[in-house]
Each structure stands twice: as structure tokens, then as C-alpha cells.
Amino acid sequence: METSEGKEAPMEDWSNIGAGEPAGSPRGVFPELCSPYPVQLTVWCRSLLFNGHGYTVFDDSDGRMVFRVDNYAHNWRQEAVLMDRAGNVLLTIRRCRKILNLMESWEAYKGDKDGLGMVGHQRPLFKATKELGAPSCTVSMVRTRGMEPLGYRMCWSRQNEWSKIYEAAANAPLVAEVRRKYGASTKTLLDKDVLTLRVQPWMDQAIAMAMVMILNSMR
């Protein structure tokens, strides 16, 4: 978000969130990926596999790999799978056909959409839609057992190189934020393919990362 003077607003400070007993509870698809404290991830927009397209995501607190995306297909922007560090498929993300060239949409499925017994009848976990030319998109979550359907909205600035994710309700709080990553010196930006993803307490980190993948597939 930009200030009235047109300058980029600073990344929000979550350093005091969770300083005491954490409030709230997991509401995401993957409860184990819903931390009671703020989480900062480094997103490297590259696959570890040679000549592969994808992402490698690390937790800044301990350096461990959290997510990976590896894809050799030439149409990798049309479909990708988000995996955990062990290679287990968490989400399958597919781009849908444009509707009269006025709207773009994506669907995400839990697990491997083409896995045994999942073809043809699995409902999407969420659907993201973007109107032509709009610097934002909406994400509609489908009701699942034990979780009320949530919605999110993501907005971004290509010029200032940030994107923000909010809950869909009016005046809802920020739940995740992505920016270019700085090096050891806060004045030195790393390459454009190295990002910082900050996730608020109880936000599902896999859902946040899936939205980053959808955003990058728009380019």
C-alpha cells in the first residue's frame, strides 16, 4: 500500500505479536503450518533441480526448507504443485481458461489432483479470480470439515515490488506480506528472485505461498 505522498509504506511490524500467550487458533487447511507466532520465510523463485522451474522456500528462524516447487513442463505457469520439504504434495494449483478475456482464474486442490481416486470428483479447495487490468484478486475458500469458509484478497504493486494478503471482510487485518529481500545490509536488495514472505499468526503458510505462486503466474 502506498502513502498519500506516493511513497511505499514500510513493511508492517509484527515483532510484538505473540509476545505473550498467543491468541486465536488454526483456521487453515494445514494446522501444522499455522504458527501461533509471526513467521518469516525466504522465497527463492528457483527450483533446486537443474533446468526446473519452481520455488524453494526456507524458514528464516532456523534455515530449514519448508516448501518446494519443481516443474520441468514448458507450461509450468498453467499448473504447479506445492510440496513440503519431503516432497509430499500439499496443493495442486491450476490456471483456468479466461472468461471472455475479461477475467482470469485459478483453482487449488488439496494434495495431488491427479493422484489415485482424485480425478474427476474432487472439489477445489479455493478459487482465485482476477479482473483484467486490476492490481488485485479475490480468493474464495470452499467449506471443508472443521473449517469455516474464508476469503482473502490480494493486492500488489509491480512498481514498488510488494504484495499483501488480507482477509476478505471489510477492514480485515493483513495476514501475509511479500517484498524483495534485503541482504545483510538493509540498504542492499538481493536479486529479484529472492523474496521475503511474512505470515501473521494462525495464517496457513501453504495458502499464503500458493497465492504468491498465483501472483507470479500472472506475469
PyRosetta script that sets phi, psi and omega in degrees:
from pyrosetta import init, pose_from_sequence

init()
pose = pose_from_sequence("METSEGKEAPMEDWSNIGAGEPAGSPRGVFPELCSPYPVQLTVWCRSLLFNGHGYTVFDDSDGRMVFRVDNYAHNWRQEAVLMDRAGNVLLTIRRCRKILNLMESWEAYKGDKDGLGMVGHQRPLFKATKELGAPSCTVSMVRTRGMEPLGYRMCWSRQNEWSKIYEAAANAPLVAEVRRKYGASTKTLLDKDVLTLRVQPWMDQAIAMAMVMILNSMR")
pose.set_psi(1, 142.6)
pose.set_omega(1, -177.8)
pose.set_phi(2, -105.4)
pose.set_psi(2, 152.8)
pose.set_omega(2, 178.1)
pose.set_phi(3, -79.3)
pose.set_psi(3, 171.6)
pose.set_omega(3, -179.8)
pose.set_phi(4, -64.5)
pose.set_psi(4, -18.7)
pose.set_omega(4, 178.8)
pose.set_phi(5, -88.3)
pose.set_psi(5, -1.5)
pose.set_omega(5, 177.9)
pose.set_phi(6, 87.8)
pose.set_psi(6, 1.0)
pose.set_omega(6, 179.1)
pose.set_phi(7, -86.1)
pose.set_psi(7, 151.5)
pose.set_omega(7, -179.6)
pose.set_phi(8, -70.0)
pose.set_psi(8, 132.0)
pose.set_omega(8, 177.4)
pose.set_phi(9, -73.0)
pose.set_psi(9, 145.8)
pose.set_omega(9, -179.7)
pose.set_phi(10, -69.6)
pose.set_psi(10, 155.6)
pose.set_omega(10, 176.0)
pose.set_phi(11, -60.7)
pose.set_psi(11, 134.9)
pose.set_omega(11, -174.6)
pose.set_phi(12, -65.4)
pose.set_psi(12, 145.1)
pose.set_omega(12, -176.8)
pose.set_phi(13, -90.7)
pose.set_psi(13, 114.3)
pose.set_omega(13, 176.9)
pose.set_phi(14, -109.6)
pose.set_psi(14, 17.8)
pose.set_omega(14, -173.2)
pose.set_phi(15, -63.0)
pose.set_psi(15, -26.4)
pose.set_omega(15, -178.3)
pose.set_phi(16, -94.0)
pose.set_psi(16, -7.0)
pose.set_omega(16, 178.4)
pose.set_phi(17, -69.9)
pose.set_psi(17, 131.4)
pose.set_omega(17, 179.9)
pose.set_phi(18, 81.1)
pose.set_psi(18, 13.3)
pose.set_omega(18, -179.8)
pose.set_phi(19, -66.3)
pose.set_psi(19, -32.5)
pose.set_omega(19, 176.3)
pose.set_phi(20, -103.9)
pose.set_psi(20, -147.1)
pose.set_omega(20, 176.9)
pose.set_phi(21, -70.7)
pose.set_psi(21, 122.5)
pose.set_omega(21, -176.1)
pose.set_phi(22, -65.2)
pose.set_psi(22, 139.7)
pose.set_omega(22, 179.0)
pose.set_phi(23, -99.6)
pose.set_psi(23, 169.9)
pose.set_omega(23, 176.5)
pose.set_phi(24, 85.3)
pose.set_psi(24, -171.6)
pose.set_omega(24, -179.3)
pose.set_phi(25, -158.0)
pose.set_psi(25, 159.7)
pose.set_omega(25, -178.8)
pose.set_phi(26, -61.7)
pose.set_psi(26, 134.6)
pose.set_omega(26, 176.5)
pose.set_phi(27, -125.1)
pose.set_psi(27, 6.5)
pose.set_omega(27, -173.9)
pose.set_phi(28, -89.1)
pose.set_psi(28, -179.8)
pose.set_omega(28, 179.5)
pose.set_phi(29, -73.2)
pose.set_psi(29, -33.6)
pose.set_omega(29, -179.3)
pose.set_phi(30, -117.8)
pose.set_psi(30, 92.5)
pose.set_omega(30, -176.5)
pose.set_phi(31, -55.8)
pose.set_psi(31, -32.0)
pose.set_omega(31, -179.6)
pose.set_phi(32, -68.4)
pose.set_psi(32, -14.7)
pose.set_omega(32, 178.8)
pose.set_phi(33, -106.0)
pose.set_psi(33, 18.0)
pose.set_omega(33, 176.6)
pose.set_phi(34, -113.2)
pose.set_psi(34, 92.4)
pose.set_omega(34, -175.9)
pose.set_phi(35, -79.1)
pose.set_psi(35, 143.9)
pose.set_omega(35, 175.0)
pose.set_phi(36, -74.3)
pose.set_psi(36, -4.8)
pose.set_omega(36, -178.9)
pose.set_phi(37, -124.8)
pose.set_psi(37, 161.2)
pose.set_omega(37, 176.2)
pose.set_phi(38, -60.3)
pose.set_psi(38, 143.4)
pose.set_omega(38, 179.7)
pose.set_phi(39, -125.4)
pose.set_psi(39, 135.0)
pose.set_omega(39, 176.3)
pose.set_phi(40, -117.1)
pose.set_psi(40, 124.3)
pose.set_omega(40, -178.0)
pose.set_phi(41, -116.1)
pose.set_psi(41, 147.9)
pose.set_omega(41, 170.9)
pose.set_phi(42, -101.6)
pose.set_psi(42, 122.0)
pose.set_omega(42, -179.3)
pose.set_phi(43, -105.3)
pose.set_psi(43, 111.5)
pose.set_omega(43, 174.9)
pose.set_phi(44, -96.9)
pose.set_psi(44, 115.6)
pose.set_omega(44, -174.6)
pose.set_phi(45, -80.2)
pose.set_psi(45, 53.1)
pose.set_omega(45, 178.6)
pose.set_phi(46, -146.3)
pose.set_psi(46, 148.9)
pose.set_omega(46, 172.7)
pose.set_phi(47, -86.4)
pose.set_psi(47, 150.4)
pose.set_omega(47, 175.3)
pose.set_phi(48, -76.4)
pose.set_psi(48, -14.2)
pose.set_omega(48, 179.9)
pose.set_phi(49, -85.0)
pose.set_psi(49, 140.8)
pose.set_omega(49, -178.0)
pose.set_phi(50, -64.2)
pose.set_psi(50, 131.5)
pose.set_omega(50, 180.0)
pose.set_phi(51, 63.8)
pose.set_psi(51, 18.5)
pose.set_omega(51, 178.0)
pose.set_phi(52, -99.2)
pose.set_psi(52, 154.7)
pose.set_omega(52, 174.3)
pose.set_phi(53, -102.0)
pose.set_psi(53, 144.8)
pose.set_omega(53, 177.2)
pose.set_phi(54, 157.3)
pose.set_psi(54, -150.9)
pose.set_omega(54, -175.7)
pose.set_phi(55, -144.4)
pose.set_psi(55, 153.9)
pose.set_omega(55, 170.0)
pose.set_phi(56, -133.7)
pose.set_psi(56, 124.4)
pose.set_omega(56, -171.4)
pose.set_phi(57, -121.5)
pose.set_psi(57, 130.6)
pose.set_omega(57, -177.7)
pose.set_phi(58, -121.3)
pose.set_psi(58, 149.4)
pose.set_omega(58, 173.8)
pose.set_phi(59, -84.7)
pose.set_psi(59, 123.0)
pose.set_omega(59, -177.1)
pose.set_phi(60, -65.7)
pose.set_psi(60, -23.9)
pose.set_omega(60, -174.9)
pose.set_phi(61, -71.2)
pose.set_psi(61, -31.9)
pose.set_omega(61, -177.5)
pose.set_phi(62, -137.4)
pose.set_psi(62, -0.9)
pose.set_omega(62, 176.9)
pose.set_phi(63, 79.4)
pose.set_psi(63, 1.9)
pose.set_omega(63, -177.8)
pose.set_phi(64, -76.3)
pose.set_psi(64, 149.9)
pose.set_omega(64, 175.8)
pose.set_phi(65, -73.1)
pose.set_psi(65, 136.3)
pose.set_omega(65, 179.5)
pose.set_phi(66, -108.0)
pose.set_psi(66, -47.8)
pose.set_omega(66, -178.7)
pose.set_phi(67, -132.8)
pose.set_psi(67, 159.8)
pose.set_omega(67, 172.5)
pose.set_phi(68, -149.0)
pose.set_psi(68, 148.1)
pose.set_omega(68, 175.2)
pose.set_phi(69, -134.6)
pose.set_psi(69, 120.5)
pose.set_omega(69, -179.2)
pose.set_phi(70, -127.5)
pose.set_psi(70, 125.9)
pose.set_omega(70, -176.3)
pose.set_phi(71, -148.7)
pose.set_psi(71, 125.0)
pose.set_omega(71, 177.4)
pose.set_phi(72, -96.8)
pose.set_psi(72, -12.6)
pose.set_omega(72, -173.4)
pose.set_phi(73, -66.1)
pose.set_psi(73, 146.2)
pose.set_omega(73, 179.3)
pose.set_phi(74, -69.8)
pose.set_psi(74, -24.4)
pose.set_omega(74, -179.8)
pose.set_phi(75, -100.5)
pose.set_psi(75, 41.9)
pose.set_omega(75, -173.5)
pose.set_phi(76, -63.4)
pose.set_psi(76, -21.1)
pose.set_omega(76, 176.8)
pose.set_phi(77, -74.6)
pose.set_psi(77, -14.3)
pose.set_omega(77, -178.8)
pose.set_phi(78, -87.3)
pose.set_psi(78, -28.9)
pose.set_omega(78, -179.9)
pose.set_phi(79, -154.8)
pose.set_psi(79, 138.2)
pose.set_omega(79, 178.2)
pose.set_phi(80, -152.1)
pose.set_psi(80, 154.5)
pose.set_omega(80, 176.6)
pose.set_phi(81, -118.3)
pose.set_psi(81, 135.9)
pose.set_omega(81, 176.1)
pose.set_phi(82, -96.0)
pose.set_psi(82, 123.3)
pose.set_omega(82, -177.4)
pose.set_phi(83, -116.1)
pose.set_psi(83, 158.0)
pose.set_omega(83, 170.4)
pose.set_phi(84, -81.3)
pose.set_psi(84, -178.8)
pose.set_omega(84, -174.3)
pose.set_phi(85, -65.9)
pose.set_psi(85, -21.4)
pose.set_omega(85, 179.6)
pose.set_phi(86, -86.4)
pose.set_psi(86, -3.5)
pose.set_omega(86, 179.6)
pose.set_phi(87, 92.4)
pose.set_psi(87, 7.6)
pose.set_omega(87, 176.5)
pose.set_phi(88, -77.2)
pose.set_psi(88, 132.5)
pose.set_omega(88, -177.8)
pose.set_phi(89, -75.2)
pose.set_psi(89, 121.3)
pose.set_omega(89, 176.8)
pose.set_phi(90, -92.7)
pose.set_psi(90, -47.1)
pose.set_omega(90, -176.1)
pose.set_phi(91, -140.5)
pose.set_psi(91, 142.7)
pose.set_omega(91, 170.3)
pose.set_phi(92, -110.0)
pose.set_psi(92, 125.0)
pose.set_omega(92, -175.8)
pose.set_phi(93, -115.6)
pose.set_psi(93, 124.4)
pose.set_omega(93, -177.7)
pose.set_phi(94, -126.1)
pose.set_psi(94, 138.5)
pose.set_omega(94, 176.2)
pose.set_phi(95, -86.3)
pose.set_psi(95, 134.0)
pose.set_omega(95, 179.5)
pose.set_phi(96, -92.8)
pose.set_psi(96, 167.4)
pose.set_omega(96, 178.0)
pose.set_phi(97, -69.9)
pose.set_psi(97, 146.5)
pose.set_omega(97, 178.6)
pose.set_phi(98, -65.8)
pose.set_psi(98, 144.3)
pose.set_omega(98, 178.5)
pose.set_phi(99, -97.2)
pose.set_psi(99, 103.2)
pose.set_omega(99, 179.8)
pose.set_phi(100, 54.6)
pose.set_psi(100, 25.9)
pose.set_omega(100, 179.7)
pose.set_phi(101, 60.8)
pose.set_psi(101, 16.2)
pose.set_omega(101, 179.8)
pose.set_phi(102, -106.8)
pose.set_psi(102, -16.3)
pose.set_omega(102, -176.7)
pose.set_phi(103, -146.0)
pose.set_psi(103, 139.2)
pose.set_omega(103, 174.1)
pose.set_phi(104, -109.0)
pose.set_psi(104, 149.7)
pose.set_omega(104, 179.4)
pose.set_phi(105, -148.2)
pose.set_psi(105, 155.3)
pose.set_omega(105, 179.0)
pose.set_phi(106, -135.8)
pose.set_psi(106, 149.2)
pose.set_omega(106, 175.0)
pose.set_phi(107, -122.9)
pose.set_psi(107, 143.0)
pose.set_omega(107, 178.1)
pose.set_phi(108, -123.0)
pose.set_psi(108, 136.1)
pose.set_omega(108, -180.0)
pose.set_phi(109, -119.2)
pose.set_psi(109, 147.0)
pose.set_omega(109, 177.8)
pose.set_phi(110, -78.5)
pose.set_psi(110, 129.3)
pose.set_omega(110, -179.6)
pose.set_phi(111, 79.3)
pose.set_psi(111, -161.7)
pose.set_omega(111, -178.5)
pose.set_phi(112, -86.1)
pose.set_psi(112, 110.2)
pose.set_omega(112, -177.0)
pose.set_phi(113, -59.9)
pose.set_psi(113, -31.8)
pose.set_omega(113, -178.0)
pose.set_phi(114, -97.1)
pose.set_psi(114, 11.8)
pose.set_omega(114, 178.9)
pose.set_phi(115, -70.4)
pose.set_psi(115, 170.0)
pose.set_omega(115, -177.5)
pose.set_phi(116, -57.6)
pose.set_psi(116, 127.6)
pose.set_omega(116, 174.7)
pose.set_phi(117, 79.1)
pose.set_psi(117, 6.7)
pose.set_omega(117, -176.1)
pose.set_phi(118, -111.6)
pose.set_psi(118, -10.9)
pose.set_omega(118, -175.2)
pose.set_phi(119, -75.6)
pose.set_psi(119, 132.3)
pose.set_omega(119, 169.3)
pose.set_phi(120, 90.3)
pose.set_psi(120, -20.6)
pose.set_omega(120, -176.1)
pose.set_phi(121, -132.0)
pose.set_psi(121, -2.3)
pose.set_omega(121, 178.8)
pose.set_phi(122, -79.5)
pose.set_psi(122, 131.4)
pose.set_omega(122, 177.0)
pose.set_phi(123, -79.3)
pose.set_psi(123, 147.5)
pose.set_omega(123, 176.6)
pose.set_phi(124, -66.7)
pose.set_psi(124, 149.1)
pose.set_omega(124, 178.4)
pose.set_phi(125, -75.6)
pose.set_psi(125, -41.3)
pose.set_omega(125, 173.9)
pose.set_phi(126, -153.2)
pose.set_psi(126, 163.7)
pose.set_omega(126, 178.1)
pose.set_phi(127, -131.6)
pose.set_psi(127, 131.4)
pose.set_omega(127, 177.9)
pose.set_phi(128, -108.4)
pose.set_psi(128, 135.6)
pose.set_omega(128, 179.8)
pose.set_phi(129, -130.3)
pose.set_psi(129, 144.2)
pose.set_omega(129, -179.2)
pose.set_phi(130, -139.5)
pose.set_psi(130, 128.0)
pose.set_omega(130, 175.9)
pose.set_phi(131, -79.8)
pose.set_psi(131, 150.7)
pose.set_omega(131, -176.9)
pose.set_phi(132, -58.1)
pose.set_psi(132, 126.8)
pose.set_omega(132, 176.9)
pose.set_phi(133, 81.7)
pose.set_psi(133, -5.5)
pose.set_omega(133, -177.9)
pose.set_phi(134, -84.0)
pose.set_psi(134, 136.2)
pose.set_omega(134, 177.9)
pose.set_phi(135, -86.7)
pose.set_psi(135, 41.1)
pose.set_omega(135, -179.6)
pose.set_phi(136, -160.9)
pose.set_psi(136, 162.4)
pose.set_omega(136, 173.7)
pose.set_phi(137, -147.0)
pose.set_psi(137, 160.7)
pose.set_omega(137, 178.9)
pose.set_phi(138, -113.1)
pose.set_psi(138, 147.5)
pose.set_omega(138, -179.8)
pose.set_phi(139, -123.9)
pose.set_psi(139, 121.1)
pose.set_omega(139, 179.7)
pose.set_phi(140, -107.5)
pose.set_psi(140, 118.3)
pose.set_omega(140, 178.8)
pose.set_phi(141, -87.5)
pose.set_psi(141, 142.5)
pose.set_omega(141, 177.2)
pose.set_phi(142, -89.9)
pose.set_psi(142, 141.3)
pose.set_omega(142, 179.5)
pose.set_phi(143, -60.7)
pose.set_psi(143, 130.0)
pose.set_omega(143, 175.0)
pose.set_phi(144, -126.2)
pose.set_psi(144, 162.8)
pose.set_omega(144, -177.6)
pose.set_phi(145, -58.7)
pose.set_psi(145, 126.9)
pose.set_omega(145, 177.2)
pose.set_phi(146, 82.2)
pose.set_psi(146, 2.8)
pose.set_omega(146, -178.5)
pose.set_phi(147, -140.5)
pose.set_psi(147, 125.3)
pose.set_omega(147, 175.6)
pose.set_phi(148, -69.8)
pose.set_psi(148, 146.0)
pose.set_omega(148, 179.1)
pose.set_phi(149, -65.5)
pose.set_psi(149, 128.3)
pose.set_omega(149, 179.2)
pose.set_phi(150, -111.8)
pose.set_psi(150, 165.4)
pose.set_omega(150, 173.8)
pose.set_phi(151, -135.4)
pose.set_psi(151, 153.7)
pose.set_omega(151, 178.4)
pose.set_phi(152, -135.1)
pose.set_psi(152, 159.7)
pose.set_omega(152, 170.7)
pose.set_phi(153, -132.5)
pose.set_psi(153, 138.7)
pose.set_omega(153, -178.9)
pose.set_phi(154, -121.0)
pose.set_psi(154, 130.9)
pose.set_omega(154, 175.9)
pose.set_phi(155, -125.8)
pose.set_psi(155, 159.5)
pose.set_omega(155, -175.1)
pose.set_phi(156, -154.3)
pose.set_psi(156, 164.1)
pose.set_omega(156, 173.3)
pose.set_phi(157, -131.0)
pose.set_psi(157, 111.4)
pose.set_omega(157, 177.7)
pose.set_phi(158, -65.2)
pose.set_psi(158, -38.1)
pose.set_omega(158, -177.6)
pose.set_phi(159, -64.6)
pose.set_psi(159, -45.6)
pose.set_omega(159, -177.7)
pose.set_phi(160, -93.7)
pose.set_psi(160, -0.7)
pose.set_omega(160, 171.8)
pose.set_phi(161, 58.8)
pose.set_psi(161, 54.7)
pose.set_omega(161, 173.1)
pose.set_phi(162, -142.9)
pose.set_psi(162, 158.2)
pose.set_omega(162, 170.5)
pose.set_phi(163, -144.0)
pose.set_psi(163, 148.5)
pose.set_omega(163, -177.3)
pose.set_phi(164, -132.9)
pose.set_psi(164, 144.5)
pose.set_omega(164, -179.5)
pose.set_phi(165, -120.0)
pose.set_psi(165, 128.2)
pose.set_omega(165, 179.4)
pose.set_phi(166, -122.7)
pose.set_psi(166, 158.6)
pose.set_omega(166, 165.5)
pose.set_phi(167, -67.2)
pose.set_psi(167, 154.5)
pose.set_omega(167, -170.1)
pose.set_phi(168, -73.6)
pose.set_psi(168, -24.0)
pose.set_omega(168, -177.1)
pose.set_phi(169, -62.2)
pose.set_psi(169, 153.1)
pose.set_omega(169, 179.3)
pose.set_phi(170, -59.5)
pose.set_psi(170, 136.9)
pose.set_omega(170, 179.8)
pose.set_phi(171, 58.7)
pose.set_psi(171, 26.5)
pose.set_omega(171, 179.5)
pose.set_phi(172, -73.5)
pose.set_psi(172, 155.9)
pose.set_omega(172, -177.2)
pose.set_phi(173, -75.5)
pose.set_psi(173, 159.8)
pose.set_omega(173, 173.3)
pose.set_phi(174, -70.7)
pose.set_psi(174, 133.3)
pose.set_omega(174, 179.8)
pose.set_phi(175, -113.2)
pose.set_psi(175, -17.7)
pose.set_omega(175, 177.2)
pose.set_phi(176, -162.2)
pose.set_psi(176, 156.0)
pose.set_omega(176, -177.2)
pose.set_phi(177, -149.0)
pose.set_psi(177, 140.4)
pose.set_omega(177, -179.4)
pose.set_phi(178, -125.1)
pose.set_psi(178, 135.0)
pose.set_omega(178, 175.9)
pose.set_phi(179, -146.2)
pose.set_psi(179, 166.1)
pose.set_omega(179, 169.9)
pose.set_phi(180, -59.1)
pose.set_psi(180, 145.4)
pose.set_omega(180, -178.0)
pose.set_phi(181, -92.0)
pose.set_psi(181, 139.3)
pose.set_omega(181, 175.3)
pose.set_phi(182, -92.2)
pose.set_psi(182, 153.4)
pose.set_omega(182, 176.7)
pose.set_phi(183, -82.8)
pose.set_psi(183, -156.8)
pose.set_omega(183, -179.0)
pose.set_phi(184, -59.2)
pose.set_psi(184, -34.5)
pose.set_omega(184, 174.9)
pose.set_phi(185, -93.4)
pose.set_psi(185, 130.3)
pose.set_omega(185, -178.5)
pose.set_phi(186, -68.1)
pose.set_psi(186, -4.3)
pose.set_omega(186, 178.7)
pose.set_phi(187, -98.1)
pose.set_psi(187, -3.9)
pose.set_omega(187, -175.5)
pose.set_phi(188, -113.9)
pose.set_psi(188, 113.0)
pose.set_omega(188, 176.3)
pose.set_phi(189, -81.2)
pose.set_psi(189, 141.0)
pose.set_omega(189, 174.5)
pose.set_phi(190, -80.0)
pose.set_psi(190, -177.7)
pose.set_omega(190, -179.5)
pose.set_phi(191, -57.9)
pose.set_psi(191, 158.7)
pose.set_omega(191, -176.9)
pose.set_phi(192, -64.2)
pose.set_psi(192, -18.3)
pose.set_omega(192, 179.7)
pose.set_phi(193, -90.6)
pose.set_psi(193, 11.3)
pose.set_omega(193, 176.5)
pose.set_phi(194, -117.1)
pose.set_psi(194, 116.5)
pose.set_omega(194, -174.3)
pose.set_phi(195, -121.8)
pose.set_psi(195, 158.9)
pose.set_omega(195, 171.1)
pose.set_phi(196, -109.4)
pose.set_psi(196, 124.8)
pose.set_omega(196, 175.9)
pose.set_phi(197, -112.7)
pose.set_psi(197, 112.7)
pose.set_omega(197, 178.3)
pose.set_phi(198, -103.7)
pose.set_psi(198, 127.3)
pose.set_omega(198, -174.1)
pose.set_phi(199, -118.5)
pose.set_psi(199, 129.0)
pose.set_omega(199, -178.3)
pose.set_phi(200, -72.9)
pose.set_psi(200, 156.6)
pose.set_omega(200, 177.4)
pose.set_phi(201, -51.2)
pose.set_psi(201, 137.5)
pose.set_omega(201, 175.7)
pose.set_phi(202, 73.8)
pose.set_psi(202, -3.7)
pose.set_omega(202, 173.7)
pose.set_phi(203, -76.9)
pose.set_psi(203, 136.3)
pose.set_omega(203, 179.9)
pose.set_phi(204, -69.8)
pose.set_psi(204, 116.6)
pose.set_omega(204, -176.7)
pose.set_phi(205, -66.3)
pose.set_psi(205, -31.6)
pose.set_omega(205, 178.9)
pose.set_phi(206, -67.8)
pose.set_psi(206, -40.7)
pose.set_omega(206, 178.3)
pose.set_phi(207, -65.2)
pose.set_psi(207, -42.1)
pose.set_omega(207, 178.4)
pose.set_phi(208, -61.0)
pose.set_psi(208, -43.9)
pose.set_omega(208, -179.9)
pose.set_phi(209, -67.1)
pose.set_psi(209, -36.9)
pose.set_omega(209, 177.6)
pose.set_phi(210, -61.6)
pose.set_psi(210, -37.2)
pose.set_omega(210, 179.1)
pose.set_phi(211, -69.6)
pose.set_psi(211, -33.5)
pose.set_omega(211, 173.9)
pose.set_phi(212, -63.9)
pose.set_psi(212, -41.0)
pose.set_omega(212, 178.9)
pose.set_phi(213, -64.0)
pose.set_psi(213, -40.5)
pose.set_omega(213, 178.9)
pose.set_phi(214, -64.7)
pose.set_psi(214, -43.8)
pose.set_omega(214, 178.8)
pose.set_phi(215, -58.1)
pose.set_psi(215, -45.2)
pose.set_omega(215, -178.1)
pose.set_phi(216, -69.8)
pose.set_psi(216, -24.6)
pose.set_omega(216, 179.3)
pose.set_phi(217, -75.5)
pose.set_psi(217, -10.4)
pose.set_omega(217, 178.6)
pose.set_phi(218, -75.9)
pose.set_psi(218, -17.5)
pose.set_omega(218, -173.3)
pose.set_phi(219, -74.0)
pose.dump_pdb("model.pdb")
